[in-house]
Amino acid sequence: MRMAEALLFAAAEPLDIDSLAARLPEGADVGAVIEDLQKTYESRGVNLVRIANKWMFRTADDLSFLMEREAVEQKRLSRAAMETLAIIAYHQPVTRAEIEEIRGVSVSKGTLDVLMETGWVRLRGRKRTPGRPVTYGTTEDFLIHFGLENVGDLPGLDELKAAGLLDGRLPPGFDIPTPSDTGGEGDGEFDDEGAEEYGAALDDHLAQEKGDED
């Protein structure tokens, strides 16, 4: 039994009966040895189990949680998400339609959801215009991640040019707005008592995302 135990412990893959019999003394009752090993290990941290008609030691089912490891998976934002985030940061409070107008293309399915799940974008309020569209803005987590005291610390046009982040051949009159934490003209900011209104605005956002999927 000790010999079979050593073979199974050292094996890189499960062993079948024939493989064990070839290494054990001639005439050994391999079936009985396996049965004895199973009983010996049934209450231990590892059990002898049969998989695809072969045998191997495996962590006991009730201890499998010890082998689990939680890790944060780092994911890179897509170019579309980065562009959308930049527009929101510099133009907030901004509506979805305004984002699409600035980018020149529609906001792809789930882009805003990804930014909201990341915790960098939030619903800011409703525009005081016909239809009362939802507006988007950045969050405190956005400031923390990018090391900003407030959104007004975002780099301006000259800084972006100096860093090589803007093409030198910009169209005449091109400018970058100064973002604001306090809202913009026509922005209805959600207040601490606006939970019900916020929920309705979130429903509007989700309905728009669902409409894109359809």
C-alpha positions in Angstrom: 0.0 0.0 0.0 2.9 2.4 0.8 4.4 1.7 -2.7 1.1 2.5 -4.4 0.7 5.6 -2.3 4.2 6.8 -3.3 3.5 6.1 -7.0 0.2 8.0 -6.9 1.7 10.9 -5.0 4.6 11.4 -7.3 2.7 10.8 -10.6 2.3 13.9 -12.8 -1.0 12.5 -14.1 -3.7 10.0 -13.0 -2.6 6.3 -13.1 -4.7 3.4 -14.2 -4.7 0.0 -12.7 -2.3 -1.5 -15.3 0.3 1.3 -14.6 0.2 0.6 -10.9 0.3 -3.1 -11.3 3.4 -2.8 -13.5 5.3 -1.1 -10.7 4.0 -3.2 -7.7 5.3 -6.6 -6.7 4.0 -9.4 -9.0 0.7 -10.8 -7.9 -0.3 -7.7 -5.8 -4.0 -7.2 -5.5 -4.1 -3.7 -6.9 -7.9 -3.4 -6.5 -7.6 -4.2 -2.8 -4.7 -1.8 -2.4 -6.7 1.1 -4.0 -9.7 0.3 -1.8 -7.5 0.4 1.4 -5.9 3.7 0.3 -9.3 5.2 -0.4 -10.5 4.3 3.2 -7.2 5.7 4.7 -7.6 9.0 2.9 -11.3 9.5 3.0 -11.2 11.7 6.1 -7.9 13.5 5.3 -7.1 16.8 3.5 -6.6 14.9 0.2 -8.7 12.0 -1.1 -7.9 9.2 -3.6 -10.4 9.6 -6.4 -11.1 7.9 -9.7 -11.2 10.1 -12.8 -11.7 8.6 -16.3 -11.0 5.2 -14.9 -7.7 6.4 -13.4 -6.6 7.2 -9.9 -5.2 10.3 -8.4 -4.9 12.3 -5.1 -7.1 15.4 -5.1 -7.9 18.1 -2.4 -10.9 17.1 -0.4 -14.1 18.8 -1.7 -14.8 20.6 1.6 -11.3 22.1 1.6 -11.3 23.4 -2.0 -11.9 27.0 -0.8 -8.3 26.9 0.5 -7.0 26.7 -3.0 -9.1 29.6 -4.3 -7.4 32.9 -4.9 -9.1 36.2 -5.6 -7.4 38.7 -7.8 -8.4 41.9 -9.5 -8.2 41.5 -13.2 -6.8 44.6 -14.8 -8.6 45.5 -18.1 -7.6 48.2 -20.5 -10.3 50.5 -21.6 -11.0 50.5 -25.3 -10.1 53.6 -27.4 -13.8 54.4 -27.6 -14.2 54.3 -23.8 -11.1 56.5 -23.4 -12.4 59.0 -25.8 -15.8 59.0 -24.2 -14.2 59.4 -20.7 -12.1 62.4 -22.0 -15.2 64.1 -23.4 -17.2 63.6 -20.2 -14.2 64.9 -18.1 -13.8 68.1 -20.2 -17.4 68.8 -21.1 -19.3 67.7 -18.1 -22.1 67.8 -17.4 -22.7 66.3 -20.8 -25.6 64.3 -22.4 -25.2 61.2 -24.5 -26.3 63.1 -27.6 -23.6 65.7 -26.9 -21.0 63.0 -26.5 -21.9 61.6 -29.8 -21.9 65.0 -31.5 -18.4 65.7 -30.2 -17.0 62.3 -31.1 -18.7 62.3 -34.5 -19.9 58.7 -34.0 -22.5 57.1 -31.9 -21.6 55.8 -28.4 -21.1 52.1 -28.8 -23.2 49.6 -26.8 -22.1 49.4 -23.2 -19.4 52.1 -23.3 -21.0 54.3 -20.7 -21.9 51.3 -18.6 -18.3 50.2 -18.6 -17.2 53.6 -17.4 -19.9 53.7 -14.7 -19.0 50.2 -13.5 -15.3 51.3 -13.3 -16.5 54.0 -11.0 -15.1 56.9 -13.0 -18.4 58.2 -14.4 -21.8 58.9 -12.8 -25.2 60.4 -13.6 -24.9 64.1 -12.7 -28.5 65.3 -13.3 -30.9 66.2 -16.0 -30.5 68.9 -18.6 -33.1 71.7 -18.2 -34.0 71.3 -21.9 -36.9 69.6 -23.7 -36.9 65.9 -22.9 -34.8 66.5 -19.7 -31.9 64.2 -21.0 -29.6 62.6 -18.4 -26.1 64.2 -18.1 -22.9 62.4 -17.2 -19.9 63.6 -15.1 -16.8 62.2 -13.4 -16.5 60.9 -9.9 -14.2 61.2 -6.9 -12.7 57.8 -7.9 -11.7 59.4 -11.2 -9.9 62.2 -9.5 -8.1 59.7 -7.1 -7.0 57.5 -10.0 -5.6 60.3 -12.0 -4.2 62.2 -9.0 -6.3 65.3 -9.4 -7.5 67.6 -6.7 -10.5 68.6 -8.8 -11.5 68.4 -12.5 -10.2 71.9 -13.0 -6.7 70.4 -12.7 -7.1 68.5 -15.9 -4.4 69.6 -18.4 -5.3 72.4 -20.8 -4.7 72.8 -24.5 -1.0 74.0 -24.2 -0.2 71.2 -21.7 -1.7 68.5 -24.0 0.3 69.9 -27.0 3.5 69.9 -25.0 2.9 66.3 -23.9 2.4 65.3 -27.5 -1.2 64.2 -26.9 -2.7 66.5 -29.5 -1.9 66.7 -33.2 0.0 69.9 -34.0 -2.3 70.5 -37.0 -5.5 71.4 -35.1 -8.3 73.1 -36.9 -8.7 76.9 -36.5 -10.5 77.9 -33.4 -10.0 74.5 -31.7 -10.2 74.9 -27.9 -10.7 72.7 -24.9 -13.4 73.8 -22.4 -12.6 74.2 -18.7 -14.4 71.4 -16.8 -16.5 72.2 -13.8 -17.4 70.4 -10.6 -20.4 72.7 -10.0 -22.4 71.9 -13.1 -23.1 73.9 -16.2 -25.8 76.1 -17.6 -29.0 74.2 -17.7 -27.7 71.3 -15.6 -30.0 70.0 -12.9 -27.7 68.3 -10.4 -29.1 65.5 -8.3 -29.1 66.5 -4.7 -29.0 64.3 -1.5 -32.8 64.1 -1.4 -33.1 63.2 -5.1 -32.9 59.5 -4.7 -36.2 58.9 -6.5 -35.3 61.2 -9.4 -31.9 59.5 -9.6 -33.5 56.1 -9.9 -35.7 57.3 -12.7 -32.7 58.8 -14.5 -30.8 55.5 -14.1 -33.8 53.7 -15.6 -33.6 56.1 -18.6 -29.9 55.3 -19.0 -30.4 51.6 -18.8 -33.3 51.8 -21.3 -31.1 53.7 -23.7 -28.4 51.0 -23.4 -31.1 48.3 -23.9 -32.3 50.1 -27.0 -28.8 49.9 -28.5 -28.8 46.2 -28.0 -32.1 45.8 -29.7 
